[in-house]
Amino acid sequence: MVFNREHSRFFLIAGPCAIENREMVLETAAELKRVCSDLSIDLIFKSSFDKANRTNVSARGIGMKDGLTILQEVKDSLSLPILTDVHESWQCDEVARVADILQIPAFLSRQTDLIQAAARTGKVVNVKKGQFMAPWDMQGVINKVREAGSEKVLLTERGSSFGYGNLVVDMTSLVEMRRLGKPVVFDATHSVQKPSSQAGITGGNREMVPYLMRAALAVGIDGLFLEVHPNPPAAISDAANQLYLKDIRPLLEQAIEIDKVVKNIK
């Protein structure tokens, strides 16, 4: 995977928030690959075997062993690179046997041992910028990865806390993070979350995803992150912000047009 894309089309990280079952994951991955192949977009498939960062006890996913088995099947059957979350340092080596990119969740973005354990696997590390962090704070993340002997890091914007139960996206954050010299990804679906807004469960507004996506592409980003599900209202996690799988093609077609103008891609 090459992420130096100053004059190249954005890459896409996409998939359902949580691994709920094998059939849903394979269906989603196959359709995403079909669409991205048609549109010449490099796809990285994303789904999580555990959703550990939750306000209340709730459905978390299928677990690491079964989840990695399903992700390995996606990788083998569809020849797709894989991204998934790690929450604890001891998980990194095992997850790295399957995943091409290890993701550090936003709430764990200051956890030095976790970041460095992920970096020491030799895999790319995608760090979600914490809702409580300034964009220039991500230089510290880069330094931690570098201290662990790696330069393979992606920086992802996913909104900042704005009072209780609300996030905002400062588009200048994308500019500031790009100045740090690492690829920058915009997570459009998590950026429309309403944390703990539904009696302790995260809500959101997927209708706002296209607007934030367009704004981020106009600023200039290297990658786009979208969580996609065949039936979002039935999802066990982030039901209010995941996109419908059937709607992904026209959204990406629009994204390509904006990206072409901003990057002067012929």
Residue pairs with C-beta under 8 A, 6 or more apart in sequence:
1 11
1 42
1 44
1 81
1 100
1 101
1 124
3 11
3 124
3 154
3 183
3 222
3 223
4 183
5 11
5 183
5 222
6 263
7 263
7 264
7 265
8 263
8 265
9 40
9 41
9 42
9 256
9 259
9 260
9 263
9 265
10 41
10 217
10 221
10 222
10 223
10 224
10 255
10 259
11 41
11 42
11 43
11 44
11 222
11 223
11 224
12 32
12 36
12 41
12 42
12 43
12 44
12 223
12 224
12 225
12 226
12 252
13 44
13 46
13 83
13 101
13 126
13 185
13 223
13 224
13 225
13 226
14 32
14 43
14 44
14 45
14 46
14 225
14 226
14 227
14 228
14 248
15 25
15 28
15 29
15 32
15 45
15 46
15 47
15 227
15 228
16 24
16 25
16 28
16 47
16 227
16 228
16 229
16 235
16 242
17 47
17 48
17 51
17 227
17 229
17 235
17 237
17 238
17 242
18 47
18 48
18 49
18 51
18 59
18 60
18 61
18 62
18 235
18 236
18 237
18 238
19 25
19 47
19 48
19 49
19 61
19 62
19 66
19 67
19 70
19 71
20 61
20 62
20 235
20 236
21 62
22 70
22 73
24 229
24 230
25 47
25 70
25 71
25 74
26 70
26 73
26 74
26 77
27 230
27 245
28 47
28 228
28 229
28 230
28 245
29 45
29 74
29 78
29 80
30 78
31 245
31 248
32 43
32 45
32 228
32 245
32 248
33 43
33 45
33 78
33 80
35 41
35 248
35 249
35 252
36 42
36 43
36 252
38 249
39 249
39 252
39 253
39 256
41 252
41 256
43 80
43 81
44 80
44 81
44 82
44 83
44 100
44 101
45 71
45 74
45 75
45 78
45 80
45 81
45 82
45 83
46 82
46 83
46 84
46 103
46 225
46 227
47 67
47 71
47 84
48 61
48 67
48 84
48 85
48 237
49 61
49 62
49 63
49 64
49 66
49 67
49 68
49 71
49 84
49 85
50 60
50 61
50 63
50 64
50 67
50 85
50 87
51 58
51 59
51 60
51 61
51 236
51 237
52 60
52 87
52 105
53 87
53 105
53 106
53 107
53 108
54 60
55 195
55 196
55 200
55 201
55 202
56 200
56 201
58 201
58 236
58 237
59 236
59 237
61 67
61 236
61 237
62 70
64 91
64 94
64 95
67 84
68 84
68 94
68 95
68 97
68 98
71 82
71 84
71 98
71 99
72 98
74 80
74 82
75 81
75 82
75 98
81 100
81 101
82 98
82 99
82 100
82 101
83 99
83 100
83 101
83 102
83 103
83 126
84 95
84 98
84 99
84 101
84 102
84 103
85 102
85 103
85 104
85 105
86 92
86 95
86 102
86 103
86 104
86 114
86 117
86 118
87 105
87 108
87 114
88 114
89 113
89 114
89 117
90 117
92 102
92 114
92 117
92 118
92 120
92 121
93 117
93 121
95 102
96 102
96 118
96 121
96 122
96 123
99 123
100 123
100 124
101 123
101 124
101 125
101 126
101 154
102 118
102 121
102 123
102 124
102 125
102 126
103 125
103 126
103 127
103 128
104 111
104 114
104 115
104 118
104 125
104 126
104 127
104 128
105 128
106 128
106 129
106 130
106 131
106 158
106 190
107 130
107 131
108 114
109 115
109 127
109 128
109 129
109 130
109 133
109 141
110 130
110 133
110 140
112 144
115 125
115 127
115 141
115 144
115 145
115 148
116 144
116 145
116 147
116 148
117 148
118 125
119 125
119 144
119 145
119 148
119 149
119 150
119 152
119 153
120 148
120 149
120 150
122 150
122 152
123 152
124 152
124 153
124 154
125 145
125 150
125 152
125 153
125 154
126 153
126 154
126 156
126 185
127 138
127 141
127 153
127 154
127 155
127 156
128 156
128 158
128 187
128 190
129 135
129 137
129 138
129 155
129 156
129 157
129 158
129 173
129 177
130 137
131 158
131 159
131 160
131 161
131 167
131 195
132 160
132 161
133 160
135 157
135 170
135 172
135 173
135 174
135 176
135 177
136 176
136 180
138 155
138 177
138 180
139 180
141 153
141 155
142 153
142 155
142 180
142 181
142 182
145 151
145 152
145 153
153 182
154 182
154 183
154 184
154 185
154 222
154 223
155 177
155 180
155 182
155 183
155 184
155 185
156 184
156 185
156 186
156 187
156 223
156 225
157 169
157 173
157 174
157 177
157 184
157 185
157 186
157 187
157 191
157 216
158 167
158 187
158 190
158 191
158 225
159 167
159 168
159 169
159 187
159 190
159 191
159 192
159 193
160 167
160 168
160 169
160 170
160 173
161 167
161 195
162 168
164 196
165 194
165 195
165 196
165 197
165 203
166 194
166 195
166 197
167 191
167 192
167 193
167 194
167 195
169 191
169 212
169 215
169 216
171 215
171 216
171 219
174 184
174 186
174 216
174 219
174 220
174 221
175 219
175 220
177 184
178 184
178 220
178 222
183 222
183 223
184 221
184 222
184 223
185 221
185 222
185 223
185 224
185 225
186 212
186 213
186 216
186 217
186 221
186 223
186 224
186 225
187 225
188 209
188 212
188 213
188 216
188 224
188 225
188 226
189 204
189 206
189 209
189 225
189 226
189 227
189 238
189 241
189 242
189 243
190 225
190 227
190 238
190 241
191 209
191 212
192 204
192 205
192 206
192 208
192 209
192 212
192 241
193 202
193 203
193 204
193 238
193 240
193 241
194 202
194 203
194 204
194 205
194 240
195 202
196 202
197 203
198 240
202 238
202 240
203 240
204 238
204 240
204 241
205 240
205 241
206 232
206 240
206 241
206 242
206 243
209 226
209 241
209 243
209 251
210 251
210 254
213 224
213 226
213 251
213 255
214 254
214 255
214 258
216 224
217 224
217 255
217 258
217 259
217 262
218 258
218 262
219 262
220 262
220 263
224 255
226 243
226 248
226 251
227 238
227 241
227 242
227 243
228 242
228 243
228 244
228 245
228 248
229 235
229 242
229 243
229 244
229 245
230 244
230 245
230 246
231 244
232 238
232 239
232 240
232 241
232 242
232 243
232 244
233 239
235 242
243 251
259 265
260 266
